[in-house]
Each structure stands twice: as C-alpha cells, then as structure tokens.
Amino acid sequence: MEVTEKTVFGFVKPEIDVHILGISTITNFLRECGFSVEIAPAPIQKAVEDIQKANNVSLLCDWIKTNNIEVLSFSYRLDPRDGRDNFCRFFNQLKDYRLLKEDGGPVETVAFAGLPDTCRMLESIYGDRIIYFPGDETPVESLKRFGVPDRLLPKSFTEIHEYDRSLEDFAKKFVESEKYRLVGPQDHLGYRECGTKNDSFLSRLAYCRSKGTLPLIRVHAGPYSPNREEALKEYTSWCRQLASSGLLDILSIGSSQLTQQHFGEDWEGLHNGGGVPVNSEREYIEIAQAANPMLVRTYAGTKNVPWMAEMHERTLNISWHALSFWWFSRLDGRGDNDVLDNLREHVETIRYIASTGKPLEPNVPHHFSFRGGDDVTYIVSAYLAAKTAKKNGIRHLILQNMLNTPKYTWGVQDIAKGRAMLRLVRSLEDTSFKVSLQTRAGLDYFSPDLEKAKVQLAAITAMMDDIEPQNPESPEIIHVVSYSEAVRLATPPVIEESIRITLGALREYRYQKSLGLTYPTIGNKEIDNRCLHLYEEAKTVIECLENRIPNLYSPEGLYLAYSQGYLPTPYIYDPDHHFPNATKWQTSVIDGAVKVVDSTGKPITAKERCNKTIS
C-alpha cells in the first residue's frame, strides 16, 4: 500500500504497557510528513487489554470508524508471549467485526511494533499480512514500511551529518578490535566510608576525582517475572554478581510501576508492567545489603512522594534522589497526582532531600523531548528544575543529559544542546551549589541487532566526551544503557560487557583525540553557533518567564510555566483540553535540531513564542 496525504494513521497499545516513546517517535515522523495521526485515548487502551468483551471491542470499533483510520498500528513492548497473545486477540476482533478493508471496513493496513521475538512469533502466524517494527528502523525505513512515498519524506530524515559518520567509523573499529574486553575495575573503592552505613555518592565522587578515575558508572537494571518472589530472589542474585565485578558504582533499581504507584498496598488484581516488584521496606533493605559496596538509588514514588523519599533514605541510604517535577503524574499517565499536586509534593520532597544533604537529579528535560518538545524547551526545563532545587536548599545537583532524544537528532546538535544547558545551569553554581554532569544514551536509540548496538554504545560514549572535551573530569557520571535494551532486559553479563565497552571507548576516543585523529569539536564554528543560538533562545524564554510569572520557582509558578504554554509538548494526549496552550504548538526536525515551527514549517524564535503565549 502506498499511502496518500489523506491517509489517517491510528496507534493503539494496552494500558499496561507504559512504553510510549516509540509511538511518540513514529507519530512525530508521520506528522512531519503531513499525515493525520490518532493515538488511542485511555479508555481504548484499557479496552484492548480485554478486547474479547463486547463493550470493549465496541469502543475500539467506534474509535476506528469515527476517525476513519486506514493504517492501524498495535504496540506492545513487554513479554513476547503476552505480546503475541494480545495482538492475536486484537487482530481476531478486527476480523470478526469486519473492520478490515478486505471485509468492507476502513482499515487497509495493520502493523505491529514490539520486541524482535514478538515480531518473529507473529510473522510465523500472519506472514506478510502485517507490517512489523522490531525497533531497528531508521526514520526513513519506518516511513517506507508504512508506504510513505519519497516525495513526502522530510529532508532532515534522509541526511547524515559528517560528525555522526565519524563517530560510527570510530566505534565500529573499536568494537571490532575487542579492546574493551581488557577493561577491568577502576580504583573507586579505596576511601574510608566505602561499603559502610556512612557511604555516599559525594564521598565516592571526591575519592575518584582525587585519583583521576572518573567517570562514576551507573546502571538501571532489574529482571521481570510474573512471580513476585522469584523476581526478588533473582534480583538479589544480580546485585551480588554486579557488586563482585567491581565495575559498577551506582545500581539503579529498575522498580515496577506498582512499586512506584502502590508501594506497601495489596497488589491483588493489579497488573505489573515489568520491573522489580518491591513492596516492603524489608525487601529494599535486602537489596541494599546484596548490592554492597555499590551505591543504590531507585525511582521516586508517584504519590506520597515525601514519605517515599524518607523510606528510601531509611532502607537504601539512597545515593541520590530523582524527581520528575511535572512528570510521572496524570500528565503522562504514570501517576495519580494531577500536575499541580505533583509539583507541590515534589517541592516538599526537595526540602526534605536538602535536609539530608543528598544530591538531587531532576528527571525532567528528556520527558519534554519524548512528547515532541523542542531543544529550547529541553534546556529551559532543566534550568527551571535546577533553580527550584537550589532555592529549596539542594547543595549538589546531578544534571542528566539524555543524548539522541529523539534519535534522529544530529550529534552536533546534541553537543550544542548539552553545552548550552550546562552553561545556563552552571551559572547557578556558587560555594553552596555544585553541578555534576550525568550523560546517557537515548531510550529508543539502540538497534535490536546486538553487534550494531555495541557499535552504537561506543559511538554515543565518544559523543559524551565531546560535550566538554577540554575537561578530563567530564562527564562525572555515565549512566550506561546496555546494548541489549532494544531486544531484552540486560542481565549481569550484558551489563558488565556494556560497562567495559563504555569505559574502553571513552579511553580510546580520548587517546585518538590527543593525536588529532577525531572530528574537531573544539572551536568548531557549526557547534559553537548552534550552542550560542540555543543559549540565547533559552535565556529569552527564562527571562520572559521570570518577568511574567510571580514566584516562578514554586509549584504554582512551575505549573503556570507549563499550563500557559511556555514549555511546548505537542504530542501529549489531552482529550479534555486541560493544557491547550502546551499542546497547541508544532515542532519539526530541521537540520538535525528540534524546533517550534508555524503552520508553514518555518521556525519560530523564542521571542515570537513568548509573544504568542498568553499569560
């Protein structure tokens, strides 16, 4: 099927699967091409979890017919067998209720996006009746699988920057050399407090800085099992194995949505969408003991946030806290709090964290990017969170910079965005407030082809070093995303190999840079101009906000910054129009950067955006 400009695309997933980045990404691609896109609202997502009920399938039918959806895509990125069974039930209902074109219905094409194993199982059942998206697709490949003709493809999707080619060439040669297999533990454990109840991130950071052995390595990990007790038992085993390797500094518990949303409650009848199902303080204590001498951190709660933070202190001696401010709320479907209540709980929690002396990581800017936010919004949101943290007593901030988000951003733009964000946030530094940079790869960056993913991991590590290429201590922290993430959860052997690739690539890239063999990123006019432009645009938005919104760095002020439209999120699903000013904007990828654009696709300056925003 070759689609036309009038083709309507529809995307649906079960409510239990909270992975929305893939849907956000492909819908962004399609809108860039000029197509109409419908994302299933929450009642439809809930309905497809039990689609065999008559009232549920009726909801689906009405949604498809009302929107005249011709290309329908079903997404499921959890357990492959569950994904197969869910899709088969879904497809059977499409047939039974005559929704397919061949039966007289509107749906001409059906697609499935999920894990490679799920795609293979479904292909053995349906063959080429279905279009499959296992996650390895470039933007152009994704669009062409849907039948989008070349004439509708945006130029930015078909170009590859010279810098990105140079990183790929470096990484491919490095991985093929297998030098990373020789990487061993770093000298990170020689300080007095290590492994004791008084151990801390700041102590380890100071020791490694004195020894010249930065970066610290963080990993987010956790097995999935439908049996809660088995999952916890396996995770404690993982903790011991990772601790014994000596490669990992900070273990981030990949806790389940139920842990974050319903900790300490009865989970009977509730779905566990994956992750470690921790549900008691005793279980957290056992995990921390098994992980020693690694430092440990975990997700904040999505309700009772201050209490959860206190509990994490008691049970984990948590290495640092992470808060998402606007996110993990009703805004993104990850929590029960409305946005203002979420901000109030988070600011209250920040004050508690400040009393402990622990660092804070604002888990913020990439969540705007996930929902179509532009690069200026990424930077502004990071600054707003950082200044709010400082005003409420935080003395050490961990600034997370998620690269290649979205994954079709050019590397030179990623570097410029990181530098501009650092310049603004570090302007807040003084004797009582310090900032540590934490870098990581994007959530949807890695290929399901594991050898290709290893190359991608080495390439993105090299890019991390180019954010501050003249600072041998930067980045201070690398959050290593394992190369298997597009296919399956990373086990300890994969995690350890991923750390070795990361540390080995960083050392090799720095060595080649010292010989003048890498792409020049110091004094590079293109990067410098991009960075200056982003810095000035972000400053314009920040100054506008500070002039227009009283008490900006409060829950109410931060709420107004979003609700009045200063932080665009065009791909948030907002059927009740709670945030029309935030969703009214359009964004587009132009020369490898994400920009706010007008109806003709022309970029809008920050000053114009502010003038169009109603206070």
N, C-alpha and C positions, 0 to 999 in steps of 0.2 A: 504494500500500500504506500503510495506517495501522498502525503498529506497536503492540504491547501491552507491558505491563510485563514479560512473559515473553520478549520477543524478545531473541535473542542476536546481538550485532554482532561481526564479525571484521575485523581490519585487517592487511593484508599489504603488504610492499614488498620489492623486491630488496635484497640486502645491499649492493650497490654504492652505492645512494642513502643517504647518511648523514643526510639531512634528516628528522629525526624530530619536529620541533616541531609540524607540522600534525597528525600522528597523536596526539601527546600532548594537543594542544588539543581536538580533536574527541572523543577518548575521555573527557577530563575533562568536556566538555559532557554526554555521554551518561550518564556515571556520576552527574553531578549530577541527572539526570532519573530515576535509579534503575534503569538498564538494566545487564545483564551485558555485559561487553566482553572480547574475547580479542584480544591482539596476537600476531601470528605470532612464534614464537621464532626464534633464529638459524638452526637447520637448515632451517626453512621459507623464510626469507629467502634463504638460499643456494640452495635448490632452485628457487625461482621465477626465478632468473637463467637457468636452463637447464631450463625446465619440460617440454620435449618428451621428456626422458629418462624412461623408465618408472618408475625408482625414485624420481625426484624428484616426479613427479605423484602417486605413491602416498603419499608423505609429506604432500603437500597434502591429498589425499583423506581420509587418516586424521585429520588435524587438524580439518578441516571437520566430518566426521561425528562424531568424538568429542565435539566441543563443540556440536554441533547448531547450527551458525552459519546464521542465516537471512538476515542482511544482511551482504554481503561487500564490503569496500572495498579497492581496489588503489591504491597511491600511488606516484608517480614524478615527481620534480621536476627531472630533468636534461634532456638534449637531447630536444626534442619528437618527433623522428622515432624515436629509440630508445624513448621512452615509448610511442608508438603501437604500435611493433612488439612490445614486451614485453607490453603489455596484450592485443593481439590473440592472441598465442600463449597467454597466460593464459586468456583467455575461451574460446578454442577447446578447451582442455583441460577446462574446466568443462562444456562441451557434450559432448565426446567421452566423458567419464567419468560422464555423467548425474548431475552434481551440482546442476543447476538444478531448481527446483521443477517447471517445465513438463515435465521429463524424469523426474520421480519423486524428485529429490534434495531436500536440505534448504534450498538457497539460493534464496530467493524474490526478493531484490533484489541487484543488483551495482552498485557505484559506482566511479568513478574520480576521484582527486584529483591534480591536476598543473598544469602551466603552461597558460595560456589557449590557446596554439597547439596543444598536445597535445589539449586538450578539444575544440577545433574539429575537428581531424582525426578524432577518434574519433566525434564526433557525426555527421560525414558518412558514417561507416561503419555505426554502430549506431542512430542516431536516438535515440528516447526509451526504448530498451531499457535504457539505462544512465543512472544519476544522475551528473551532473558537478559537480565542485567546483574551479573555476579559481582560487579564493583570495580572492574579493571578498565572501565571505559574512559577515554578522553571525552571532553565535551563534544567534539565533532563526532566521535564514534557513537555516543549516546543519542545524539540527534538523528544521525543517519539510520540507526536501528529503528527509530520511530518513523522513518520515511521522510524526514525533512530534506527538501531539495537544496542543492548547493547555493542557489540564488538567495536563500533566506538565511544562510549562516552568517553571523556577525564576524567581521574581520578579526576581532580580538581572539576568537576561538581557534583560528587557523594559523596564528603566528606563534613562533617560539623565539624568545629572546636569546641573544648570544651568551649572556651570563648563565642562563639555565642550561644551555648546551654544555658550557664549560664545567658546570657542577656535575652534570651527568657523566661526562667523559672522565673526570677525576674519580668519581665514585665507582664507576664500572671497573676501572683499572685497579683501584684499591681493593674492592671486594674480590676480584679475580686473583689478586696476589695472595689472599688469605693471611695477610699480615696480622689481622685482628685476632687471629687465634692465639697469638703470643701474648696478648694483653692480660695482665694479672691484676690482683688487688692493688689499690693505691694506699698510700700511708695516710689513713683517715682516722685511725682508732687509738692514737698514742697519747691522748690527753687524759688528765686525771679523772674527769667525771664520766668518761665513756662507759656506757653499759650500766651505770648506776641510776638510782632514782633521781639524781640531780642532773642527769644528762640533758642536753638541749641542742637545738639547732644552732643557736648563736655560739655555743662553746665549740661545736664541730666546725662551724664556719671560720671562727678565729684560728683554730688549730691548723686547718687546711690552708688558710691564707698565709700563715707563718711558715708553713712547709712548702708553699708553692705547688700544692697538689689539687687546686680547684680544677674542674667543677665538682660540686657535690652531685650525686646521681639519685634521682627519684624515679620510682616506677609505680604505676597504678595497676593493681593486679587482684585477681580473685577468681576461683573456679565457680562453675554453675552446676547445680544438681537439683533435681526436683525433691530430693530427700534432704531436708534441712540439716539433720545431724551429720549425714555423710559429707555434706558440703563444708561444714565447720571443721570436721575432722581432717578433711583433705587440705583445707586452708592452713591449719596449724602446721601440717606437714610441709606445705610450701614455705611457710615462714621460716622454719628451721633450716630448710635447704638453702633458701636465699641468704639467710644470715651466715651460714657456713661458707658461702662463696667469697665473702669479703668484698664483693663488687658493688653492693648497693648500700646507700646511706639512708635513704628515706623510703620506707614502704608505705604506699598509699592504699588503704583498704578499699577494694572495689565493692563497697557495700551495695545491697539491693535497694530498690525503690521502697520496698516495705520497711527496711531498716530506717531509711530517711523519713518516711511518712508515717509509720505506725510503730515506732520503737516501743517495746515493752507491752504492746497490746496483743490481743488474741488475733492470730492471723487466719483462723479457720475461714475457708471460703474465699480468701483474698488471693489474687494472682501474684506470683513472684516473677517479675520480668527479667530475672537474671541478676547476678551479683551475689556477694557473700551475705547470707541471711542472718546477720547478727541481731539478736533480740533480747539480750540481757547484759548487764554490767559485767557479770562473771565471764561471759564469752569474750568481751572486749579485753578483760584482764588477761585471759589465757592467750589471746592472740598477741598481746604486747609482750608477754613472757616468752612466747615461742620465737618472736621476731628479734629479741635482744641479741647483739648490741645495735641493731638497726634502730633508727628513729621511726616513729609511726605517726601517720595522720589519716584522717578519714573525712568523708563528706559531712557537712553540717546537716542538721535536720531541716525539714521543710515546714515544721510547726514546732512550737515550744523551743524556738531556736536558742534562747539564752540558757535554758536548762540543759539542752543537749550539749552545748559548749562546755558547761560546768562538768557534766558527766564525762565528756571526752578528756577533760583535764584529770579527773579522778582516776579513770580507768586506763588511759593510754599514756599519760604525761605527753599529750599530743605535741608533735614537733612544731607545728604552726596551725592556725585556724584558717579556713577558707570560707568566705561568704559571697553570695551571688547578688546581693542587693535587690535589683528588680526581678531577678530570675528565680527559678525553682519555686514558682508560685502559680496562681491561676493563669498568669500571662502566657506561660509556655506549657501548662498542663502538668507540671512536675510537682505541684504542691497545692494545698488547700487555702493558703492565705491569699487575700486579694493584694494588689501591688502595694498599696499604701501601708497596710498592716505588715506586709513582708518587710518593707523598708524600716518601719518602726521597730520590729523585732530585731532586725539586723543591726541597727544603730545601738540599740540597748545591748546587744551582744558584743559589739565593738568595744563599748565601755568596759564590759566585763573582761574581754581579752586584754585590754590595755592594763587592767589591774593585775594580770598575771605576768606581764612583761613579755608575753609571747608575740611573735610576728603575726601579721595578717596578710593573707593572699586574697585580693579581690578577684573572684572568679567571674569576671564581668565582660571585657570587651569582645571576646570571640562569640559570646552569645548574641550580641547585636549583629555580628557578621553572619551567623547561622541564619538569621531571619532577614537577610537582604540589606543590612545596614552598610553604609559606605565607610571608606577608610577614615574619614574625618571623625565620624561617629565612634569608630573603634578607639581612636586616640582620646577624644573628649570624655567618653565614658570612663576610661581608665583614670584620667585626671580627676574627674568628679569623685570617683571612689577613693582615690588616694588622698585627696584633700579632706574628704569627710573622715577618713581614718585618722589622719593627723590631728584634726580638730577635736576628735574624741579620744585622744590620748595614746594612739598607737605610736610606738617608737621605731619599729622596724617593719618595713613593707616589702613583701615579695611580689614583684611585678611580673605577672605571667604574660608571655608573648607567644601566642599560638600562630605559627607561620603557615603559609599556604592555605589560608582560610579566607575565601573559597580557594579550592585547589587550582583554579585557573588564573590566579594572581601571578604576575611575573615576579621573579626573585628580586629584581632591582626595586620593585615597589615594596616588597616585604621588608627589605633592608631600610628603605627610606621611612616606612611607617614605624618600624622599631626604633630608629634613631629619633624621629620626631616625638614619639611617645616618651622615650627616655629623657629627652631634653626638657620636656614640659614637666614630667613627674619629678625629675631630679632637681628642678627649680624649687621644689618644696623642701629639699634637704637642708638640715642645719645640725647643730650639735646634738639635738634630741630626736632627729628623724632621719633614718637612713633607708636606702632602697637597694634591694638585691634583684638582679635580673634573672628570671627563670624562663628558658626557652623550651619549645616543644614543637613537634610536627603536628599538622592538622589532623582532625579526626577522620576525614574521608580521603586522606592523601595516598595511603598505601595500596598497592596492587595485590590482587589475590595470587598472582604469580610470585612465589616466595623468593626466588632469586632476584627478580626485578625489584621486589620490596626491599631486599637487603641493599641494593644499589640506591634506592630512594632514601633509605635511612642514612647512608653515608653522605649523600648529597645534601640532605637537609641539615645534617650536623655541620658540614662545611659552611653552609649559609649562616648558621648561628654564630660562627666566628667572625663573619663579615659585618655583623651589626656594630660591634666596637672592635675593629681589627687591631687597633693600637693599644688595647687594654688586655694584657695577658691573663687577668683575673675574670674576664667576661666571656661567656656567661658564668655567674657564680653557681647556678643550678641548671642542670639539664633534666627535664622530665622526658625520659626515654619511652617513646611509644614503640612497642615491639613490632617487628616486621610482619608478624603473622596476623595482626589485628583485623585485616580485611577478610580473613578466612575463618579464624577461630581464636578463642581466648588463648593468650600466651601462657605456657607452662614454665616452670623454673628454668629448664634448659634453654628455651627460646628467649626468655628474659635475659639470662646471662649472656647468651650469644649476642643479643641486641645491644647490651651494655658494652661488650667488647668491640662490636662494630662502631659504636658511637665514640668511645674513647680512642680507639685506633684511628678512626677517620679524622678526629679532631687533631691528634698529634701529627698525622701525616700531612694534613692540609696546612697546618701551621709551618711545618718544615718546608713544604713546597713554596709557601708564600714567602718565607725568608729567602728563598732562592730566586724570587721573582717569576715563578712558574704558574701563578694563578691569575685569574681575571682581576684587573685592578679595581678595587673598591674604595681605596683611599684617594681622595681628591678627584673622584670620578664625577664629572660635571652632571651627567644624567641623574645619578643618585643624589648628588647634592641639591640639584634643582628640585627634584621630587620631594626630598626631605624638607627643604625650605618652604615649598608650597604647602605641604601638609601641616607644618608647624604654624605657619601664618593663618591658614584656614581654621585650624583648631583653636588658635588663640582668639580669633574673631568670634567663634561660637561661644567660647568660655566667657569672654568679656561681655558679650550680649546677655548671656545667662546671668552673670553676676550683677549686671545693671538692671535687669528686668525682674528677676525673681528674688524677693526678700528671703533672707535666711536660706540661701540656696543649698548649703551643705547640711541640711536637716532632712528627715524623712519627707516632710511636706514639700520642701524645695526640690528634692530629687524626683519626687512624684510629678511635680509640675513640669520639670525639665523634660520628662518623658511624655506626659499626657498632652502638653501643649505642642509637641511635635519637633522639639529640638534634637531628638535622637531617633532618626527615622528607622522603622522596622517594617518595610512594605510587605513582607511575607508572613507576618503574624496573622493567624486566622482570628478574625474579630467579628463574628457574625452579628453580635449585639451592638457593635459600634461604640464600645467603651473607649477606644483610643483612635478616633478617626484622624486626628492630627498627626499621629505617629505612623499610621498606615497609608496616608494619602500620597506619600512621596513615591517616585520611581527611581530605581538605581540601575546602573548599567556598567558593564566592564568596558573600559576604554583604555587602550594601550597598557593592558595588564593591571589597571587600577580600578577600584570600585568607586563610582561617583554618583552623586544625586544628579538626575537629569530632568529636563522638562518634557513635555509631550512629544517634542520633535526629536528627542535623544540628545539635545545639547546640554552640556554640563552646567549646573547652577552653582554660582560661587557661594561661599559661606555668608557673605553679606546679603546676597539675594535671598538665601534660605531664611535668614533671620527676619528680613523684611516681610517674607511670606508667612511667617509664623505668628499666629495671633496669641497675644498674652491676655 
